[in-house]
Structure formats: structure tokens, C-alpha cells
Amino acid sequence: METIKGAFKYPVIILFFAILAALSVADMMTPTKAVSELENRPLTQAPAFSATALFNNEWTYQYGEYTRDQFIGRDSWISAQSGLEIALGKLEANGVWYAKDGYQIAKVAT
């Protein structure tokens, strides 16, 4: 009975780990996308697991790249970031110029 009471001494920690677990499960259940329509580029796919790649730190690096491209609500986060940049008056991002009326123009190297 004391361990149950002791667990509720730190509700913020419990809430943090509950949210972390819920997001992890939701992320695992989200389907993997091949292409990002918002960024017009292919997304990194899950790496094949092997013990050799794990011990050489290749698999962990590739899995990190995969999780940067494939996470829950990714399109919403990208849209929010673009909206914030436009609201702050930023004129260019990642080789794209923001023009009037919501147009976006790709920068061309000369």
C-alpha cells in the first residue's frame, strides 16, 4: 500500500511518462509515408535491423533519420512552422521564397 501512495507523490513525473508512452504507441500505429506532399521530397523509410549494424552504430543513426521523417502529426507541425515563419515576416525558407497571396517560388541558383 505504501508503494502506491509513494507513486502518487510525483504526479508530474507520472503524467510525463504516461504522455510519453501514449505518444510512442500512437507513433508506432501511424502508417509510414513514402513521400511528403508538403515538402515535395521522399521520406526516410525504416532501416532493416541487424546486430552488426546495431553494434556499428549504423542502425541507430538510420533509425534516428527515420524518426525525424516519420512521426505522428508531422504534416500539421510542418504547416504550423511555415505559418509561423510567414507571420514573423520571414521571406525565404529552405530555398523557397514566400510571395504575395500564399504563393511559394523556388529559388533558382544562378
TAWOUR-V734465 format. One record per residue. N is the residue number from 1. RES is the residue in one small letter. SS is DSSP state (alpha for helix, beta for strand, coil for the rest). OMEGA is omega in whole degrees, -180 to 180 (NA if undefined). D_LAST is the distance of its C-alpha to the last C-alpha in Angstrom with 2 decimals. Layout:
BEGIN
N:RES:SS:OMEGA:D_LAST  N:RES:SS:OMEGA:D_LAST
END
This chain:
BEGIN
1:m:coil:180:72.13  2:e:alpha:-179:70.89  3:t:alpha:177:67.64  4:i:alpha:177:66.83  5:k:alpha:-180:67.53  6:g:alpha:180:65.48  7:a:alpha:-178:62.46  8:f:coil:175:62.45  9:k:coil:-175:62.47  10:y:coil:-176:58.69  11:p:alpha:-180:57.42  12:v:alpha:179:53.86  13:i:alpha:178:53.52  14:i:alpha:179:55.04  15:l:alpha:178:52.74  16:f:alpha:-179:49.66  17:f:alpha:176:50.64  18:a:alpha:178:51.62  19:i:alpha:178:48.22  20:l:alpha:179:46.52  21:a:alpha:-180:48.73  22:a:alpha:179:48.18  23:l:alpha:178:44.38  24:s:alpha:179:44.57  25:v:alpha:179:46.78  26:a:alpha:179:44.66  27:d:alpha:178:41.51  28:m:alpha:-178:43.33  29:m:alpha:179:44.40  30:t:coil:-180:40.95  31:p:coil:179:39.63  32:t:coil:178:36.60  33:k:coil:180:33.53  34:a:coil:-174:31.24  35:v:beta:174:28.17  36:s:beta:179:27.01  37:e:coil:-179:26.49  38:l:coil:-177:25.28  39:e:coil:-180:22.48  40:n:coil:179:21.94  41:r:beta:176:22.46  42:p:beta:179:25.50  43:l:coil:180:27.92  44:t:coil:-180:29.66  45:q:coil:-177:33.13  46:a:coil:179:36.36  47:p:coil:175:36.87  48:a:coil:-178:40.03  49:f:coil:170:42.60  50:s:coil:-179:44.30  51:a:alpha:179:46.38  52:t:alpha:180:44.53  53:a:alpha:179:41.12  54:l:alpha:-178:42.76  55:f:alpha:176:44.30  56:n:coil:180:41.13  57:n:coil:177:39.31  58:e:alpha:-177:36.90  59:w:alpha:-179:38.34  60:t:alpha:177:38.24  61:y:alpha:-179:34.56  62:q:alpha:179:33.75  63:y:alpha:175:36.07  64:g:alpha:176:34.34  65:e:alpha:179:31.00  66:y:alpha:-178:32.93  67:t:alpha:175:34.53  68:r:alpha:-179:31.25  69:d:alpha:-174:30.13  70:q:coil:174:33.59  71:f:coil:-174:35.71  72:i:coil:178:37.81  73:g:coil:-175:36.21  74:r:alpha:-179:32.64  75:d:alpha:178:31.24  76:s:alpha:179:33.23  77:w:alpha:-180:31.92  78:i:alpha:178:28.26  79:s:alpha:179:29.03  80:a:alpha:179:30.90  81:q:alpha:179:28.11  82:s:alpha:179:25.58  83:g:alpha:178:28.27  84:l:alpha:179:29.01  85:e:alpha:179:25.44  86:i:alpha:180:25.24  87:a:alpha:179:28.73  88:l:coil:177:27.79  89:g:coil:179:25.05  90:k:coil:-176:22.07  91:l:coil:-175:18.93  92:e:beta:176:16.67  93:a:beta:176:17.77  94:n:coil:176:16.37  95:g:coil:179:12.92  96:v:beta:176:14.72  97:w:beta:174:15.25  98:y:beta:-179:18.91  99:a:coil:180:19.63  100:k:alpha:176:23.09  101:d:alpha:175:25.77  102:g:alpha:178:24.54  103:y:coil:175:21.37  104:q:beta:-176:18.56  105:i:beta:180:14.97  106:a:beta:176:12.53  107:k:coil:179:9.32  108:v:coil:179:6.30  109:a:coil:179:3.79  110:t:coil:NA:0.00
END
